[in-house]
Amino acid sequence: KRAKPDPPGTVYPILVRGLGGVSIVDLQDLFSECGTIKHVRITGQGKAIIDFETRVAAATAVKLDGSDVDGNKIRVATLMPTLSPEAEAAQKPEAVPVDEEGYTYTVIVNSIPAGTTKEEVSAAAAKHGVVVFVKMDKKREGVAFVEYAPSAKSGARAAAKKSIFIGRTICKTVRLKPTASEEVAEVAEKPMGLGGKKNTSTTALARALPDAVTVENLSALFEGCGEIKSVRLAATPGGKIAFVEFATKTSFRKGLKKKGTPFLGVKLDISAAKKVVATATAGPVKAPKPKPPTCRTVIIKNLPFYLGDNEEKVKSKIKRVFKVCGSVKEVRPFMDRNNDDATFKGMAYVEFGEPESADAALKMDGRENDGRNMKIDWSESKEVTLKKRALERKGREGSGGIKDFTGKRVKL
């Protein structure tokens, strides 16, 4: 079978490794005899990607693998063909115009009488504004799409508000918003602000990584897949994880195929990252409450739910997270005791041995813990809080004491 020709604007990249302090001009001179070079990108760590105009030129450039450049032995390998930035920009669909409310100037007209022609629909719709075109829906009978000319007094808005009359029939009219693909394209064009969600289409999540993992050896594992934009390591109670962001969807798909590959004594567990949120938060950060004198207790919210773990296991896991701050005196998790198996509610008080340890714990506010960003603030000590509650309930509880945060009765 004959291979399908590549689309117009396709470039054929190669990956060059082992470079020293070379510039783009030096790389252009080195590979100029191989063929026409479209782009040269130096990605750092002694690597560069060079896009050639033809497949033959890229194949010729690979023959320079092992050449000596300024005392360094370079390695050259081909990458998957891709579209040039100019071709991608040319293929990008034009943005659909929208009004100030975020709706397009197209409406759907329903309940059109049988036998109505396109011209009759256009004439009825023209009472609300200038009609650009009318399209009858071939799959659904009695439905048509009507696009109005963009204007300050939107004909689409008027048609949706007053409906369209065809003869004596009132045809219900609905305004349209941009399609999901158009919205994604619009979001991708906007610069990412603090706290905005990242595009996760090219980000992979590697789980249960060994303790010896580093950014360097993880990057080396994915070298043959294509350009890597970033590698971010994080520690969770379940072990180390990493977010690997690839430059292209092709390199992202090749990276996912590495699942099960032996890596530092374990099999790599990698999948598409479903949700990656920037660590920075948008706008001003909410300031913590004023620190009570000699406070040694903090309240932590938005903790993992630790499904299936009993209260002791929950305490142990929370204690392990905050032991880096200092000695943990007590952990008091909020448990749902309405069922037979008490379940953790994702919130806990942590009391430390020294006020300095509590200060260190507050600095962990916003840090990720098993996929959730913790919310940490000051809290009064157990004794102070119980005394306040005792005063509020004085005369109602008798001498039997009161219940603390875990549901146990405590005598004062």
Salt bridges, closest charged atoms under 4 A:
ASP6 OD2 - ARG55 NH2 2.83
ASP51 OD2 - HIS39 ND1 3.57
ASP51 OD2 - ARG41 NH1 2.90
ASP65 OD2 - ARG75 NH2 3.48
GLU86 OE2 - HIS39 NE2 3.36
ASP99 OD2 - ARG175 NH2 2.42
GLU100 OE2 - ARG157 NH2 2.63
GLU101 OE2 - ARG157 NE 3.75
GLU101 OE1 - ARG175 NH1 2.98
ASP137 OD2 - ARG140 NE 2.88
GLU189 OE2 - LYS92 NZ 2.24
GLU223 OE1 - ARG17 NH1 2.40
GLU223 OE2 - LYS47 NZ 3.23
GLU227 OE1 - ARG41 NH2 3.70
GLU245 OE1 - ARG232 NH1 3.97
ASP309 OD2 - LYS317 NZ 2.55
GLU311 OE2 - LYS315 NZ 3.86
GLU311 OE1 - ARG337 NH2 3.09
GLU330 OE1 - ARG332 NH1 3.59
GLU330 OE2 - LYS382 NZ 3.63
GLU351 OE2 - ARG296 NH1 3.42
GLU351 OE2 - LYS329 NZ 3.82
GLU351 OE1 - ARG332 NH1 3.46
ASP359 OD1 - LYS291 NZ 2.79
GLU380 OE2 - LYS388 NZ 2.61
GLU397 OE2 - ARG393 NH1 3.46
GLU397 OE1 - ARG409 NH1 3.76
